[in-house]
Amino acid sequence: MTEIETRACSAMKQAFCRLRYFAKQPLNEQGREHLYLVADAAHNIPEALAGNAFHRETLERDVLALEALLAEPLSIGYCDSH
């Protein structure tokens, strides 16, 4: 496995962990937007790893975008205070 493929797998695992955590929280608009951005950054990575040539060309860009989002701390500011 190449370095970018290893990073892609790690970022996908972290993305799913973040989605699972926030799925149980009452999210505000900022939280919903963050989850959308994480899912959007991650959605082509599995196809690229499976060999889809179109998505393979953008794998590094997608991984970098996902890693940047995951570098943001889990923010309590994403949750409604009800």
GROMACS elastic network, one bead per residue, 0.5 to 0.9 nm:
[ bonds ]
;  ai    aj funct       b0    kb
    1     4     6  0.82232   500
    1     5     6  0.60217   500
    1     6     6  0.64178   500
    2     5     6  0.51612   500
    2     6     6  0.62517   500
    2     7     6  0.86698   500
    3     6     6  0.51083   500
    3     7     6  0.61818   500
    3     8     6  0.85158   500
    4     7     6  0.50078   500
    4     8     6  0.59676   500
    4     9     6  0.86247   500
    4    59     6  0.78400   500
    4    60     6  0.65396   500
    4    63     6  0.77102   500
    5     9     6  0.62399   500
    5    10     6  0.86346   500
    5    49     6  0.68669   500
    5    59     6  0.84262   500
    5    60     6  0.87797   500
    5    63     6  0.89438   500
    6     9     6  0.52320   500
    6    10     6  0.62845   500
    6    11     6  0.86281   500
    7    10     6  0.50817   500
    7    11     6  0.60198   500
    7    12     6  0.85045   500
    7    63     6  0.72123   500
    7    67     6  0.86455   500
    8    11     6  0.51248   500
    8    12     6  0.60770   500
    8    13     6  0.86366   500
    8    42     6  0.88279   500
    8    45     6  0.69628   500
    8    46     6  0.86513   500
    8    49     6  0.82241   500
    8    59     6  0.80179   500
    8    60     6  0.82867   500
    8    62     6  0.85587   500
    8    63     6  0.56250   500
    8    64     6  0.88516   500
    8    66     6  0.86885   500
    8    67     6  0.87389   500
    9    12     6  0.51503   500
    9    13     6  0.62817   500
    9    14     6  0.87059   500
    9    45     6  0.85646   500
    9    46     6  0.86516   500
    9    49     6  0.87141   500
   10    13     6  0.52244   500
   10    14     6  0.63005   500
   10    15     6  0.86150   500
   11    14     6  0.50541   500
   11    15     6  0.60009   500
   11    16     6  0.86448   500
   11    42     6  0.82434   500
   11    63     6  0.70883   500
   11    66     6  0.66845   500
   11    67     6  0.61820   500
   11    70     6  0.76834   500
   12    16     6  0.62315   500
   12    17     6  0.86055   500
   12    42     6  0.66110   500
   12    45     6  0.79095   500
   12    46     6  0.85467   500
   12    63     6  0.87196   500
   12    66     6  0.82032   500
   13    16     6  0.52725   500
   13    17     6  0.62841   500
   13    18     6  0.87286   500
   14    17     6  0.50367   500
   14    18     6  0.62067   500
   14    19     6  0.86403   500
   14    70     6  0.73190   500
   15    18     6  0.50946   500
   15    19     6  0.61761   500
   15    20     6  0.85945   500
   15    38     6  0.66174   500
   15    39     6  0.76373   500
   15    42     6  0.75344   500
   15    66     6  0.78451   500
   15    67     6  0.89506   500
   15    70     6  0.70266   500
   16    20     6  0.60379   500
   16    21     6  0.85296   500
   16    39     6  0.88087   500
   17    20     6  0.51050   500
   17    21     6  0.61894   500
   17    22     6  0.87237   500
   18    21     6  0.51084   500
   18    22     6  0.62088   500
   18    23     6  0.84249   500
   18    35     6  0.82298   500
   18    38     6  0.87029   500
   18    70     6  0.82459   500
   18    74     6  0.79859   500
   19    22     6  0.52897   500
   19    23     6  0.58782   500
   19    24     6  0.89774   500
   19    35     6  0.67423   500
   19    38     6  0.82722   500
   19    39     6  0.83240   500
   20    23     6  0.51322   500
   20    24     6  0.71001   500
   21    24     6  0.60084   500
   21    25     6  0.72653   500
   22    25     6  0.50394   500
   22    26     6  0.79069   500
   22    27     6  0.74373   500
   22    31     6  0.81020   500
   22    32     6  0.89919   500
   22    35     6  0.79646   500
   22    74     6  0.89647   500
   22    78     6  0.87696   500
   22    79     6  0.85008   500
   23    26     6  0.80281   500
   23    27     6  0.84447   500
   24    27     6  0.88612   500
   25    78     6  0.88406   500
   25    79     6  0.64285   500
   25    80     6  0.81823   500
   26    31     6  0.88469   500
   26    78     6  0.84807   500
   26    79     6  0.54630   500
   26    80     6  0.55197   500
   26    81     6  0.81092   500
   26    82     6  0.81330   500
   27    30     6  0.76509   500
   27    31     6  0.52142   500
   27    32     6  0.61049   500
   27    77     6  0.88733   500
   27    78     6  0.57134   500
   27    80     6  0.54022   500
   27    81     6  0.89790   500
   28    31     6  0.52612   500
   28    32     6  0.63052   500
   28    33     6  0.86841   500
   28    77     6  0.81318   500
   28    78     6  0.56272   500
   28    79     6  0.52674   500
   28    80     6  0.51110   500
   28    81     6  0.87521   500
   29    32     6  0.51152   500
   29    33     6  0.61082   500
   29    34     6  0.85980   500
   29    78     6  0.74344   500
   29    79     6  0.86101   500
   29    80     6  0.88302   500
   30    33     6  0.51124   500
   30    34     6  0.62029   500
   30    35     6  0.87640   500
   30    77     6  0.78081   500
   30    78     6  0.54809   500
   30    79     6  0.82287   500
   31    34     6  0.50640   500
   31    35     6  0.63008   500
   31    36     6  0.86174   500
   31    75     6  0.82980   500
   31    76     6  0.89104   500
   31    77     6  0.75847   500
   31    79     6  0.63478   500
   31    80     6  0.88320   500
   32    35     6  0.51883   500
   32    36     6  0.61769   500
   32    37     6  0.86886   500
   32    78     6  0.76168   500
   33    36     6  0.50307   500
   33    37     6  0.62113   500
   33    38     6  0.86922   500
   34    37     6  0.51396   500
   34    38     6  0.62641   500
   34    39     6  0.86750   500
   34    69     6  0.80285   500
   34    78     6  0.80969   500
   35    38     6  0.50759   500
   35    39     6  0.61317   500
   35    40     6  0.84189   500
   36    39     6  0.51604   500
   36    40     6  0.59164   500
   36    41     6  0.84906   500
   37    41     6  0.60064   500
   37    42     6  0.84838   500
   37    66     6  0.83372   500
   37    69     6  0.76762   500
   38    41     6  0.52389   500
   38    42     6  0.61786   500
   38    43     6  0.85956   500
   38    65     6  0.85872   500
   38    66     6  0.62516   500
   38    69     6  0.64851   500
   38    70     6  0.77050   500
   39    42     6  0.50977   500
   39    43     6  0.58502   500
   39    66     6  0.86347   500
   40    43     6  0.54872   500
   40    44     6  0.80723   500
   40    66     6  0.86651   500
   41    44     6  0.74293   500
   41    45     6  0.81132   500
   41    62     6  0.56888   500
   41    63     6  0.74779   500
   41    64     6  0.88571   500
   41    65     6  0.60960   500
   41    66     6  0.52518   500
   41    69     6  0.85221   500
   42    45     6  0.55709   500
   42    46     6  0.79478   500
   42    62     6  0.68381   500
   42    63     6  0.75040   500
   42    65     6  0.85583   500
   42    66     6  0.63088   500
   43    46     6  0.70031   500
   43    47     6  0.82104   500
   43    62     6  0.88447   500
   44    47     6  0.55217   500
   44    48     6  0.63573   500
   44    49     6  0.88321   500
   44    55     6  0.62761   500
   44    56     6  0.87957   500
   44    58     6  0.86808   500
   44    59     6  0.78763   500
   44    62     6  0.76087   500
   45    48     6  0.50825   500
   45    49     6  0.61748   500
   45    50     6  0.85949   500
   45    55     6  0.72834   500
   45    56     6  0.81059   500
   45    58     6  0.87538   500
   45    59     6  0.63304   500
   45    62     6  0.69623   500
   45    63     6  0.74703   500
   46    49     6  0.51000   500
   46    50     6  0.61466   500
   46    51     6  0.88136   500
   46    52     6  0.89556   500
   46    55     6  0.89536   500
   47    51     6  0.64625   500
   47    52     6  0.54790   500
   47    53     6  0.86995   500
   47    54     6  0.89567   500
   47    55     6  0.64943   500
   47    56     6  0.77580   500
   48    51     6  0.52503   500
   48    52     6  0.50000   500
   48    53     6  0.68296   500
   48    54     6  0.75778   500
   48    57     6  0.79599   500
   48    58     6  0.80667   500
   48    59     6  0.62591   500
   49    52     6  0.73381   500
   49    55     6  0.85047   500
   49    56     6  0.71242   500
   49    59     6  0.81587   500
   50    56     6  0.87582   500
   51    54     6  0.87892   500
   51    55     6  0.81185   500
   51    56     6  0.66793   500
   52    55     6  0.56191   500
   52    56     6  0.58998   500
   52    57     6  0.89148   500
   53    57     6  0.64855   500
   54    57     6  0.58072   500
   54    58     6  0.75048   500
   55    58     6  0.53890   500
   55    59     6  0.62023   500
   56    59     6  0.50645   500
   56    60     6  0.82388   500
   57    60     6  0.77005   500
   57    61     6  0.86026   500
   58    61     6  0.53013   500
   58    62     6  0.61005   500
   58    63     6  0.85858   500
   59    62     6  0.51346   500
   59    63     6  0.60484   500
   59    64     6  0.85406   500
   60    63     6  0.51039   500
   60    64     6  0.60796   500
   60    65     6  0.85746   500
   61    64     6  0.51817   500
   61    65     6  0.62080   500
   61    66     6  0.86510   500
   62    65     6  0.51487   500
   62    66     6  0.61713   500
   62    67     6  0.85627   500
   63    66     6  0.50883   500
   63    67     6  0.59961   500
   63    68     6  0.85220   500
   64    67     6  0.50938   500
   64    68     6  0.61433   500
   64    69     6  0.87242   500
   65    68     6  0.52022   500
   65    69     6  0.64244   500
   65    70     6  0.87385   500
   66    69     6  0.51716   500
   66    70     6  0.61583   500
   66    71     6  0.85862   500
   67    70     6  0.50186   500
   67    71     6  0.60788   500
   67    72     6  0.89519   500
   68    71     6  0.51257   500
   68    72     6  0.70067   500
   69    72     6  0.55689   500
   69    73     6  0.88152   500
   70    73     6  0.72947   500
   70    74     6  0.85129   500
   71    74     6  0.89815   500
   72    75     6  0.80931   500
   74    77     6  0.86363   500
   74    78     6  0.81405   500
   75    78     6  0.56190   500
   75    79     6  0.78664   500
   76    79     6  0.55709   500
   76    80     6  0.85376   500
   77    80     6  0.76447   500
   77    81     6  0.87557   500
   79    82     6  0.87987   500
